[in-house]
Amino acid sequence: MAKIFAPIASLLLSVTLLLLGHGLQSTLIPLASRAFAFSDLLIGFAASGYFAGFVMGGIVTPHVVVRAGHIRGFAVMVSSMSAAALLHPLIADPYAWILFRFITGFSVSGLYLIIESWLNEFADNSNRGLVMSTYIIVNYAAFTSGQLMATLARPESFYLFAVASIIISVAVMPVAMTKAAQPAPIAIVRLDLRKVFKTSPAAIVSACLIGMVVGSHLTFAPIYAVERGYDALKQAPVFAAMLCLGGIISQWPIGRFSDRMDRRVVLLVISILGGLASISITLLHDLPFYAFLAVGALIGALTQPAYSLAAAHGYDNAKENGYVRMAAGLLVAYGIGSTIGPTVTSVLMQYFGPDALFLFPTVLLAVLSAYLVWRIRQKDPVHEAQKEDFDLAATASVIGVVGPEMFNEDDRFVVVPESWEPSEEPQAVIDAEPERAPDGATETVASDGEPEGGRGDVSGEAERGDRPEGTS
């Protein structure tokens, strides 16, 4: 076990610090926006700006890495993200904050891609699932812990923005000091959305609608708690964190349960139950705070795993040489939904009040349920023998694509970057480097043009808006 994790300990430490700062900002920004009297519409625009930047970061980052290498690219993204955090309290203007959130989304996307490509460099077929699942768990835990840090000071104060900036800045240190060799550049993936949709319409439609739901929840959950009369300092951040925590807890058991039956049926059931839970929170007024948290956790538990089920269903329908294309399509669909959702929710909240945050997702989940019923009647389920086992790393709504199988550089949807010049610094090789993946298990090339271990992340013409993050 030590041989597996020793080479990537510095990367996991950087992930922890980055996600602590990112989680803090995700809850702090909406609360500070409300404290500065920004309108719901502009708060929604800022959130959509974040997700748009997230998509753009996936397109640009591979080219940054080819030009400057992983360490320098990582430093650029961290510096940009840290600076954006400090700019918020210095320029309390809603239109400026839209730009700052775009920069943050761009940087977070790039950081995910760089870190995940690095992690895959040190994973082989025997430990890849363990490495990437550990990374996802660290990701979720750090993000949720960062959300809870918003209880340390008033959201409009400079203090929390400074704390977020410091934590993010420190995250560059473990990577900058690592002795591990830089991996080959991140591969670019071509997207054919028409073929992806034809392969699994239910997966693509579900990913888009769930992106709208989760993007709205991540943006407005702390504001909703304040509007319901709970304290902006001590209680609203906890409610936002509970939505994420519920999703973290339920994701694995729901996913594993879906291995035993048609995943669309499981997705249908949690969509219906998620809609009912969303309605219930709007009807139950004057709830004790702990009951309010419990309902929030239930909503998160029923809505956030939906993307993972959609992704798993998409992989079930994709042929082996179609994993790259399917992963790209899923993430783009999720990104589109995450970008649209907060803006639409903000408009509805202005006209119908804060309960629109959960009533609008109820409508979206009802539409998804109706569509899934139609698809279940139209197409037989995937036979259990043809299904991929549920893989948390392959289906998590983070940034990178970790498909059920290693991707092949011969895949026509993978664009291998041209010869890459490594950084000028000597690249030390770690003492306990894992065994390389077998031939045909990568989409990247080294500076001499020969294949290296690793895998290609979605970028180029196809990238996404995470997850949230979980997720963000």
Beta strands, then each sheet from edge to edge (+ up, - down):
strand 1: 188-189
strand 2: 414-415
sheet 1: 1+ 2-
end
